[in-house]
């Protein structure tokens, strides 16, 4: 639940996006008086940002535009895959292979640097997955991904009937294999963003229409247990106001999640410290830059950045 706390003013002024603080602790993570900077615009709906740790560039998805784009500060934006199978979430594994959630193929795909493509998951118990949405990799090489059905809706994917009839979260074991369902079939209405805590002992998963975040213990075999409500009320779940979608954990255990008004910053104890105000609805977020202290925010038609005092929980590809 959100802890009651005084309101701290937006130092940028009422008409300029800044930091809407609900606790002074937010300024341990973000510079007081700072705000987002728009670095690119003109897209349809942006998602799935991921920073290449040696190439020094950002990849992100433009789902309805059916394109994958690349951005770097020297060259700006270029299209790197068209069509993109309306890809959504992106990440790298420890070998810097790109993992791609594809809406129109209902698949999770691995793309190697030489261009080779391999389907990692497309079916569960003989039925086609809904549309893999977001993905993260554990240090042992196992892969976890959410599977709501947004990719079977017009615009964000290809309209077609669902085969599963429920929306799950899955794990692919180290070395590959059939996807394993790691939550109950009725646990989530639309599971979406997911991220590990530092140490990987817990996995956070949000539910977009229910506007809450649950946390699970990660067992030695990679299974999940002891699922419990961690934070309720990231808005109302209405798309037009901003929704819990992309979600990341920083190196101190704070959770950064998209929501109404921009990006909500939640302490490890579950206190809403404040919101990074963004003038468009935010789809996802990731850290990058040479020092991993630039937060990238793909937000509907534009890409924004903001500098942070804290870096990300170090994922396998960052090492």
PAMI-493538 format. One record per residue (C-alpha): residue number from 1; residue in three letters; x, y, z. Coordinates in Angstrom, 1 decimal, padded with zeros to 4 digits, always signed. Example, Ala and Ser with C-alpha at 12.3 -4.5 7.8 and 13.67 -1.06 7.14 Angstrom:
<nodes>
+-----+-----+--------+--------+--------+
!   i !  aa !     c1 !     c2 !     c3 !
+-----+-----+--------+--------+--------+
!   1 ! ALA ! +012.3 ! -004.5 ! +007.8 !
!   2 ! SER ! +013.7 ! -001.1 ! +007.1 !
+-----+-----+--------+--------+--------+
</nodes>
This chain:
<nodes>
+-----+-----+--------+--------+--------+
!   i !  aa !     c1 !     c2 !     c3 !
+-----+-----+--------+--------+--------+
!   1 ! UNK ! +000.0 ! +000.0 ! +000.0 !
!   2 ! UNK ! +001.0 ! +003.6 ! -000.5 !
!   3 ! UNK ! +002.2 ! +005.2 ! +002.8 !
!   4 ! UNK ! +000.8 ! +008.6 ! +003.6 !
!   5 ! UNK ! +003.4 ! +011.3 ! +003.3 !
!   6 ! UNK ! +003.5 ! +015.1 ! +002.8 !
!   7 ! UNK ! +003.6 ! +016.5 ! -000.7 !
!   8 ! UNK ! +006.8 ! +018.1 ! -001.8 !
!   9 ! UNK ! +006.6 ! +020.7 ! -004.6 !
!  10 ! UNK ! +007.6 ! +020.1 ! -008.2 !
!  11 ! UNK ! +010.7 ! +022.3 ! -008.4 !
!  12 ! UNK ! +010.4 ! +022.6 ! -012.2 !
!  13 ! UNK ! +007.2 ! +024.5 ! -012.0 !
!  14 ! UNK ! +003.6 ! +023.6 ! -012.7 !
!  15 ! UNK ! +003.9 ! +023.6 ! -016.5 !
!  16 ! UNK ! +007.3 ! +021.9 ! -016.8 !
!  17 ! UNK ! +007.8 ! +018.1 ! -016.1 !
!  18 ! UNK ! +010.0 ! +017.6 ! -013.0 !
!  19 ! UNK ! +010.0 ! +015.4 ! -009.9 !
!  20 ! UNK ! +006.6 ! +015.2 ! -008.1 !
!  21 ! UNK ! +008.0 ! +014.1 ! -004.7 !
!  22 ! UNK ! +006.0 ! +012.6 ! -001.9 !
!  23 ! UNK ! +009.1 ! +012.0 ! +000.3 !
!  24 ! UNK ! +012.4 ! +013.8 ! +000.5 !
!  25 ! UNK ! +014.1 ! +010.4 ! +000.0 !
!  26 ! UNK ! +013.4 ! +010.8 ! -003.7 !
!  27 ! UNK ! +016.3 ! +013.3 ! -003.9 !
!  28 ! UNK ! +018.7 ! +010.6 ! -002.8 !
!  29 ! UNK ! +017.9 ! +009.0 ! -006.2 !
!  30 ! UNK ! +017.3 ! +012.0 ! -008.4 !
!  31 ! UNK ! +018.7 ! +015.5 ! -008.5 !
!  32 ! UNK ! +016.3 ! +018.0 ! -007.0 !
!  33 ! UNK ! +015.1 ! +020.4 ! -009.7 !
!  34 ! UNK ! +015.8 ! +017.9 ! -012.5 !
!  35 ! UNK ! +013.4 ! +016.7 ! -015.2 !
!  36 ! UNK ! +013.2 ! +014.6 ! -018.4 !
!  37 ! UNK ! +014.8 ! +015.6 ! -021.7 !
!  38 ! UNK ! +013.2 ! +014.6 ! -025.0 !
!  39 ! UNK ! +015.9 ! +013.2 ! -027.2 !
!  40 ! UNK ! +013.7 ! +011.8 ! -030.1 !
!  41 ! UNK ! +010.1 ! +011.9 ! -031.2 !
!  42 ! UNK ! +007.7 ! +011.0 ! -034.1 !
!  43 ! UNK ! +007.0 ! +007.4 ! -033.2 !
!  44 ! UNK ! +003.7 ! +005.5 ! -032.8 !
!  45 ! UNK ! +004.0 ! +003.8 ! -029.5 !
!  46 ! UNK ! +007.5 ! +003.0 ! -028.0 !
!  47 ! UNK ! +008.4 ! +000.2 ! -025.7 !
!  48 ! UNK ! +011.1 ! -002.4 ! -024.9 !
!  49 ! UNK ! +014.2 ! -000.2 ! -024.4 !
!  50 ! UNK ! +017.6 ! -001.9 ! -023.9 !
!  51 ! UNK ! +021.1 ! -000.5 ! -023.8 !
!  52 ! UNK ! +024.0 ! -002.3 ! -025.4 !
!  53 ! UNK ! +026.8 ! -002.3 ! -022.9 !
!  54 ! UNK ! +029.7 ! -002.3 ! -025.4 !
!  55 ! UNK ! +028.1 ! -000.8 ! -028.5 !
!  56 ! UNK ! +026.9 ! +002.3 ! -026.6 !
!  57 ! UNK ! +023.4 ! +002.4 ! -028.2 !
!  58 ! UNK ! +019.8 ! +001.9 ! -027.2 !
!  59 ! UNK ! +017.3 ! -000.4 ! -029.0 !
!  60 ! UNK ! +013.6 ! +000.1 ! -028.6 !
!  61 ! UNK ! +010.4 ! -001.1 ! -030.1 !
!  62 ! UNK ! +007.7 ! +000.8 ! -032.0 !
!  63 ! UNK ! +004.9 ! -001.8 ! -031.8 !
!  64 ! UNK ! +002.1 ! -000.3 ! -033.9 !
!  65 ! UNK ! +004.7 ! +001.1 ! -036.3 !
!  66 ! UNK ! +006.1 ! -002.5 ! -036.6 !
!  67 ! UNK ! +009.7 ! -001.3 ! -036.4 !
!  68 ! UNK ! +012.6 ! -001.8 ! -034.1 !
!  69 ! UNK ! +014.7 ! +001.4 ! -033.8 !
!  70 ! UNK ! +018.2 ! +002.3 ! -032.5 !
!  71 ! UNK ! +019.3 ! +005.5 ! -030.9 !
!  72 ! UNK ! +022.7 ! +006.8 ! -029.9 !
!  73 ! UNK ! +023.8 ! +010.4 ! -029.0 !
!  74 ! UNK ! +026.0 ! +010.7 ! -032.1 !
!  75 ! UNK ! +023.6 ! +009.5 ! -034.8 !
!  76 ! UNK ! +020.2 ! +009.9 ! -033.4 !
!  77 ! UNK ! +017.5 ! +007.4 ! -034.5 !
!  78 ! UNK ! +017.6 ! +004.8 ! -037.2 !
!  79 ! UNK ! +015.4 ! +001.8 ! -038.1 !
!  80 ! UNK ! +017.1 ! -001.5 ! -037.7 !
!  81 ! UNK ! +014.3 ! -004.0 ! -038.3 !
!  82 ! UNK ! +011.2 ! -003.4 ! -040.5 !
!  83 ! UNK ! +008.9 ! -005.3 ! -040.1 !
!  84 ! UNK ! +009.7 ! -006.3 ! -036.5 !
!  85 ! UNK ! +006.8 ! -008.7 ! -035.9 !
!  86 ! UNK ! +005.5 ! -005.9 ! -033.7 !
!  87 ! UNK ! +008.2 ! -006.7 ! -031.1 !
!  88 ! UNK ! +007.8 ! -005.5 ! -027.5 !
!  89 ! UNK ! +010.1 ! -006.3 ! -024.6 !
!  90 ! UNK ! +013.8 ! -006.7 ! -025.3 !
!  91 ! UNK ! +016.8 ! -007.7 ! -023.3 !
!  92 ! UNK ! +020.2 ! -009.3 ! -023.7 !
!  93 ! UNK ! +021.5 ! -012.5 ! -022.2 !
!  94 ! UNK ! +025.0 ! -012.8 ! -020.7 !
!  95 ! UNK ! +026.5 ! -013.4 ! -024.2 !
!  96 ! UNK ! +024.8 ! -010.3 ! -025.6 !
!  97 ! UNK ! +022.3 ! -012.2 ! -027.7 !
!  98 ! UNK ! +019.2 ! -010.2 ! -028.1 !
!  99 ! UNK ! +016.0 ! -011.7 ! -026.6 !
! 100 ! UNK ! +012.8 ! -010.4 ! -028.3 !
! 101 ! UNK ! +009.2 ! -010.7 ! -027.3 !
! 102 ! UNK ! +007.2 ! -010.8 ! -030.6 !
! 103 ! UNK ! +003.5 ! -010.0 ! -030.7 !
! 104 ! UNK ! +002.5 ! -011.2 ! -034.1 !
! 105 ! UNK ! +004.3 ! -014.5 ! -033.9 !
! 106 ! UNK ! +003.4 ! -015.1 ! -030.2 !
! 107 ! UNK ! +007.0 ! -016.0 ! -029.6 !
! 108 ! UNK ! +010.1 ! -015.3 ! -027.6 !
! 109 ! UNK ! +013.1 ! -015.2 ! -030.0 !
! 110 ! UNK ! +016.8 ! -015.1 ! -029.6 !
! 111 ! UNK ! +018.8 ! -013.1 ! -032.2 !
! 112 ! UNK ! +022.5 ! -013.7 ! -032.2 !
! 113 ! UNK ! +025.0 ! -011.0 ! -033.3 !
! 114 ! UNK ! +025.5 ! -012.7 ! -036.6 !
! 115 ! UNK ! +021.8 ! -012.4 ! -037.4 !
! 116 ! UNK ! +020.8 ! -016.0 ! -036.6 !
! 117 ! UNK ! +017.3 ! -016.2 ! -035.2 !
! 118 ! UNK ! +016.1 ! -019.0 ! -032.9 !
! 119 ! UNK ! +012.6 ! -019.4 ! -031.4 !
! 120 ! UNK ! +012.9 ! -020.1 ! -027.6 !
! 121 ! UNK ! +009.2 ! -020.3 ! -026.8 !
! 122 ! UNK ! +006.0 ! -020.2 ! -028.9 !
! 123 ! UNK ! +003.6 ! -022.8 ! -027.3 !
! 124 ! UNK ! +002.7 ! -024.2 ! -023.9 !
! 125 ! UNK ! +001.2 ! -027.7 ! -023.6 !
! 126 ! UNK ! +000.5 ! -027.7 ! -027.4 !
! 127 ! UNK ! -001.3 ! -024.3 ! -027.4 !
! 128 ! UNK ! +000.1 ! -021.1 ! -028.9 !
! 129 ! UNK ! +001.2 ! -018.5 ! -026.3 !
! 130 ! UNK ! -000.8 ! -015.3 ! -026.1 !
! 131 ! UNK ! +001.9 ! -012.7 ! -026.9 !
! 132 ! UNK ! +005.2 ! -012.6 ! -024.9 !
! 133 ! UNK ! +005.5 ! -009.0 ! -023.5 !
! 134 ! UNK ! +008.4 ! -008.5 ! -021.2 !
! 135 ! UNK ! +011.5 ! -010.6 ! -020.4 !
! 136 ! UNK ! +014.3 ! -010.8 ! -017.9 !
! 137 ! UNK ! +017.3 ! -013.1 ! -017.5 !
! 138 ! UNK ! +018.6 ! -014.6 ! -014.2 !
! 139 ! UNK ! +022.3 ! -015.1 ! -013.5 !
! 140 ! UNK ! +022.0 ! -018.9 ! -014.0 !
! 141 ! UNK ! +020.9 ! -018.3 ! -017.6 !
! 142 ! UNK ! +017.2 ! -019.0 ! -017.1 !
! 143 ! UNK ! +014.7 ! -016.6 ! -018.8 !
! 144 ! UNK ! +011.4 ! -015.4 ! -017.3 !
! 145 ! UNK ! +008.8 ! -013.7 ! -019.5 !
! 146 ! UNK ! +005.2 ! -012.5 ! -019.1 !
! 147 ! UNK ! +002.5 ! -013.5 ! -021.6 !
! 148 ! UNK ! -000.6 ! -011.2 ! -021.6 !
! 149 ! UNK ! -002.7 ! -011.0 ! -024.8 !
! 150 ! UNK ! -002.1 ! -007.4 ! -025.9 !
! 151 ! UNK ! -000.5 ! -008.7 ! -029.0 !
! 152 ! UNK ! -003.8 ! -010.2 ! -030.1 !
! 153 ! UNK ! -005.4 ! -006.8 ! -030.1 !
! 154 ! UNK ! -005.7 ! -004.5 ! -033.1 !
! 155 ! UNK ! -002.8 ! -002.1 ! -033.4 !
! 156 ! UNK ! -000.4 ! -003.6 ! -030.9 !
! 157 ! UNK ! -000.4 ! -006.9 ! -032.7 !
! 158 ! UNK ! -002.5 ! -009.1 ! -035.0 !
! 159 ! UNK ! -006.2 ! -009.6 ! -034.0 !
! 160 ! UNK ! -006.9 ! -013.3 ! -033.6 !
! 161 ! UNK ! -008.4 ! -015.8 ! -031.2 !
! 162 ! UNK ! -006.6 ! -016.8 ! -028.0 !
! 163 ! UNK ! -005.7 ! -020.5 ! -027.5 !
! 164 ! UNK ! -004.6 ! -020.5 ! -023.9 !
! 165 ! UNK ! -007.5 ! -018.7 ! -022.3 !
! 166 ! UNK ! -005.4 ! -017.3 ! -019.4 !
! 167 ! UNK ! -002.3 ! -015.1 ! -019.0 !
! 168 ! UNK ! +000.8 ! -016.5 ! -017.4 !
! 169 ! UNK ! +004.4 ! -016.0 ! -016.5 !
! 170 ! UNK ! +006.9 ! -018.5 ! -017.8 !
! 171 ! UNK ! +010.5 ! -019.7 ! -017.2 !
! 172 ! UNK ! +012.9 ! -021.2 ! -019.8 !
! 173 ! UNK ! +015.5 ! -023.3 ! -018.0 !
! 174 ! UNK ! +019.2 ! -022.6 ! -018.5 !
! 175 ! UNK ! +020.3 ! -024.2 ! -021.8 !
! 176 ! UNK ! +016.7 ! -024.1 ! -023.2 !
! 177 ! UNK ! +013.7 ! -026.4 ! -023.1 !
! 178 ! UNK ! +009.9 ! -026.1 ! -022.9 !
! 179 ! UNK ! +008.6 ! -023.1 ! -021.1 !
! 180 ! UNK ! +007.6 ! -023.7 ! -017.5 !
! 181 ! UNK ! +004.5 ! -022.0 ! -015.9 !
! 182 ! UNK ! +005.8 ! -020.4 ! -012.7 !
! 183 ! UNK ! +002.6 ! -018.8 ! -011.4 !
! 184 ! UNK ! -001.0 ! -020.0 ! -011.1 !
! 185 ! UNK ! -003.1 ! -019.6 ! -014.2 !
! 186 ! UNK ! -005.5 ! -017.2 ! -012.4 !
! 187 ! UNK ! -002.7 ! -015.3 ! -010.6 !
! 188 ! UNK ! -002.8 ! -012.3 ! -013.0 !
! 189 ! UNK ! -005.3 ! -010.7 ! -015.3 !
! 190 ! UNK ! -002.6 ! -009.2 ! -017.5 !
! 191 ! UNK ! +001.0 ! -009.9 ! -016.2 !
! 192 ! UNK ! +003.3 ! -007.4 ! -017.7 !
! 193 ! UNK ! +006.6 ! -005.9 ! -016.3 !
! 194 ! UNK ! +008.9 ! -008.1 ! -014.2 !
! 195 ! UNK ! +012.2 ! -007.7 ! -012.5 !
! 196 ! UNK ! +014.5 ! -009.3 ! -010.0 !
! 197 ! UNK ! +015.5 ! -007.8 ! -006.7 !
! 198 ! UNK ! +019.2 ! -007.5 ! -006.0 !
! 199 ! UNK ! +020.5 ! -011.0 ! -005.2 !
! 200 ! UNK ! +017.7 ! -012.5 ! -007.3 !
! 201 ! UNK ! +015.9 ! -013.9 ! -004.3 !
! 202 ! UNK ! +012.7 ! -012.2 ! -005.3 !
! 203 ! UNK ! +010.9 ! -011.6 ! -008.5 !
! 204 ! UNK ! +008.5 ! -008.6 ! -008.9 !
! 205 ! UNK ! +005.6 ! -008.9 ! -011.4 !
! 206 ! UNK ! +003.0 ! -006.3 ! -012.1 !
! 207 ! UNK ! -000.6 ! -006.7 ! -013.3 !
! 208 ! UNK ! -001.6 ! -003.8 ! -015.6 !
! 209 ! UNK ! -005.4 ! -003.7 ! -015.3 !
! 210 ! UNK ! -005.4 ! -004.5 ! -011.6 !
! 211 ! UNK ! -002.7 ! -001.8 ! -011.1 !
! 212 ! UNK ! -000.7 ! -003.7 ! -008.6 !
! 213 ! UNK ! +002.7 ! -005.4 ! -008.1 !
! 214 ! UNK ! +003.2 ! -008.8 ! -006.5 !
! 215 ! UNK ! +006.5 ! -010.3 ! -005.3 !
! 216 ! UNK ! +007.5 ! -013.9 ! -005.3 !
! 217 ! UNK ! +010.4 ! -015.8 ! -003.7 !
! 218 ! UNK ! +012.7 ! -017.5 ! -006.2 !
! 219 ! UNK ! +013.6 ! -021.0 ! -005.2 !
! 220 ! UNK ! +016.9 ! -022.8 ! -005.9 !
! 221 ! UNK ! +015.3 ! -024.6 ! -008.8 !
! 222 ! UNK ! +014.0 ! -021.4 ! -010.4 !
! 223 ! UNK ! +010.4 ! -021.9 ! -009.4 !
! 224 ! UNK ! +008.4 ! -019.2 ! -007.6 !
! 225 ! UNK ! +006.6 ! -019.4 ! -004.3 !
! 226 ! UNK ! +005.0 ! -017.3 ! -001.6 !
! 227 ! UNK ! +003.4 ! -014.9 ! -004.0 !
! 228 ! UNK ! +002.1 ! -011.9 ! -002.1 !
! 229 ! UNK ! +000.8 ! -008.4 ! -002.8 !
! 230 ! UNK ! +003.6 ! -005.9 ! -002.6 !
! 231 ! UNK ! +002.1 ! -002.6 ! -003.8 !
! 232 ! UNK ! -001.5 ! -001.8 ! -004.7 !
! 233 ! UNK ! -002.8 ! +001.3 ! -006.5 !
! 234 ! UNK ! -000.4 ! +002.2 ! -009.3 !
! 235 ! UNK ! -003.3 ! +004.3 ! -010.6 !
! 236 ! UNK ! -006.5 ! +002.7 ! -011.6 !
! 237 ! UNK ! -005.4 ! +000.5 ! -014.5 !
! 238 ! UNK ! -007.0 ! +002.8 ! -017.1 !
! 239 ! UNK ! -004.7 ! +003.1 ! -020.1 !
! 240 ! UNK ! -005.5 ! +006.7 ! -020.8 !
! 241 ! UNK ! -004.1 ! +007.9 ! -017.4 !
! 242 ! UNK ! -000.9 ! +005.8 ! -017.5 !
! 243 ! UNK ! -000.5 ! +002.2 ! -016.3 !
! 244 ! UNK ! +001.9 ! -000.1 ! -014.7 !
! 245 ! UNK ! +003.8 ! -001.6 ! -017.6 !
! 246 ! UNK ! +007.6 ! -001.6 ! -017.7 !
! 247 ! UNK ! +009.3 ! -002.0 ! -014.4 !
! 248 ! UNK ! +013.0 ! -002.1 ! -013.2 !
! 249 ! UNK ! +014.8 ! -002.5 ! -009.9 !
! 250 ! UNK ! +017.8 ! -000.3 ! -009.0 !
! 251 ! UNK ! +021.0 ! -001.3 ! -007.2 !
! 252 ! UNK ! +019.5 ! -000.3 ! -003.8 !
! 253 ! UNK ! +016.3 ! -002.4 ! -004.3 !
! 254 ! UNK ! +013.9 ! +000.4 ! -005.2 !
! 255 ! UNK ! +011.3 ! -000.3 ! -007.8 !
! 256 ! UNK ! +010.8 ! +002.1 ! -010.8 !
! 257 ! UNK ! +007.5 ! +001.4 ! -012.6 !
! 258 ! UNK ! +005.5 ! +003.2 ! -015.2 !
! 259 ! UNK ! +002.2 ! +004.7 ! -014.0 !
! 260 ! UNK ! -000.1 ! +007.7 ! -014.0 !
! 261 ! UNK ! +002.0 ! +010.9 ! -014.7 !
! 262 ! UNK ! +005.2 ! +009.2 ! -015.6 !
! 263 ! UNK ! +007.4 ! +006.8 ! -013.6 !
! 264 ! UNK ! +006.6 ! +006.0 ! -010.0 !
! 265 ! UNK ! +009.6 ! +005.4 ! -007.7 !
! 266 ! UNK ! +008.9 ! +003.0 ! -004.9 !
! 267 ! UNK ! +011.2 ! +002.2 ! -002.0 !
! 268 ! UNK ! +012.2 ! -001.4 ! -001.2 !
! 269 ! UNK ! +009.8 ! -001.0 ! +001.8 !
! 270 ! UNK ! +006.9 ! -000.2 ! -000.6 !
! 271 ! UNK ! +006.7 ! +003.6 ! +000.0 !
! 272 ! UNK ! +005.9 ! +005.8 ! -003.0 !
! 273 ! UNK ! +008.8 ! +008.2 ! -002.9 !
! 274 ! UNK ! +007.6 ! +010.3 ! -005.9 !
! 275 ! UNK ! +007.0 ! +010.4 ! -009.6 !
! 276 ! UNK ! +009.2 ! +011.4 ! -012.5 !
! 277 ! UNK ! +006.8 ! +013.5 ! -014.6 !
! 278 ! UNK ! +006.7 ! +012.8 ! -018.3 !
! 279 ! UNK ! +004.4 ! +014.6 ! -020.7 !
! 280 ! UNK ! +003.3 ! +011.4 ! -022.4 !
! 281 ! UNK ! +002.4 ! +007.9 ! -021.1 !
! 282 ! UNK ! +005.5 ! +005.9 ! -020.5 !
! 283 ! UNK ! +005.7 ! +002.3 ! -021.9 !
! 284 ! UNK ! +008.9 ! +001.1 ! -020.3 !
! 285 ! UNK ! +012.3 ! +002.1 ! -018.9 !
! 286 ! UNK ! +015.9 ! +001.0 ! -018.7 !
! 287 ! UNK ! +019.2 ! +002.3 ! -017.5 !
! 288 ! UNK ! +022.2 ! +002.9 ! -019.9 !
! 289 ! UNK ! +024.9 ! +005.3 ! -020.8 !
! 290 ! UNK ! +028.6 ! +004.9 ! -020.0 !
! 291 ! UNK ! +028.1 ! +005.0 ! -016.3 !
! 292 ! UNK ! +024.6 ! +003.3 ! -016.2 !
! 293 ! UNK ! +023.1 ! +006.4 ! -014.7 !
! 294 ! UNK ! +021.0 ! +007.6 ! -017.6 !
! 295 ! UNK ! +017.4 ! +006.4 ! -017.4 !
! 296 ! UNK ! +015.7 ! +006.0 ! -020.8 !
! 297 ! UNK ! +011.9 ! +006.4 ! -021.0 !
! 298 ! UNK ! +010.2 ! +005.4 ! -024.3 !
! 299 ! UNK ! +006.9 ! +007.3 ! -023.9 !
! 300 ! UNK ! +004.2 ! +006.9 ! -026.6 !
! 301 ! UNK ! +005.6 ! +009.0 ! -029.5 !
! 302 ! UNK ! +008.9 ! +010.1 ! -027.9 !
! 303 ! UNK ! +012.0 ! +009.0 ! -026.2 !
! 304 ! UNK ! +013.0 ! +010.8 ! -023.0 !
! 305 ! UNK ! +016.0 ! +010.6 ! -020.7 !
! 306 ! UNK ! +016.8 ! +011.7 ! -017.1 !
! 307 ! UNK ! +020.0 ! +011.4 ! -015.1 !
! 308 ! UNK ! +019.8 ! +009.4 ! -011.8 !
! 309 ! UNK ! +022.1 ! +009.3 ! -008.8 !
! 310 ! UNK ! +021.6 ! +005.5 ! -008.6 !
! 311 ! UNK ! +022.3 ! +002.7 ! -011.2 !
! 312 ! UNK ! +020.3 ! -000.4 ! -012.0 !
! 313 ! UNK ! +020.4 ! -003.8 ! -010.4 !
! 314 ! UNK ! +023.2 ! -005.3 ! -012.3 !
! 315 ! UNK ! +021.8 ! -007.8 ! -014.8 !
! 316 ! UNK ! +023.9 ! -010.6 ! -016.4 !
! 317 ! UNK ! +024.4 ! -008.6 ! -019.7 !
! 318 ! UNK ! +025.7 ! -005.6 ! -017.8 !
! 319 ! UNK ! +028.7 ! -007.5 ! -016.5 !
+-----+-----+--------+--------+--------+
</nodes>
